């Protein structure tokens, strides 16, 4: 089973989720999404696996969101996905993926049911 974590090394929840995976003997592929954001197609797949919309995974406290809120709120789903890819700090973190499921690691233990 392939496990990938969309990871921000500066985020304590992301670090804790990565440590939890490693404690379970899983060495995931690490996608530092702030350095290499997902493509819209990749993010759409992640959202499908999460069973969530783009709006569901937005960090609404981030300055990028606050500055663009009116425009983002008026966008359709495809446009929101593209906007998130252009503004990856707004994507909730961490996200852990397997081939068939995904979970947001808040709390970190929430990823355990997919591994």
JONOR-V958420 format. One line per field, one symbol per residue. burial: + if it has 16 or more other ideal C-beta (glycine too) atoms within 10 Angstrom, else -. Layout:
burial = ???
This chain:
burial = --++++++----++++++-++----+-+--+-++--++-+-+++-++-++---+--++-----++------+-------++++++-++-+++++++++---+++++-+--+---+
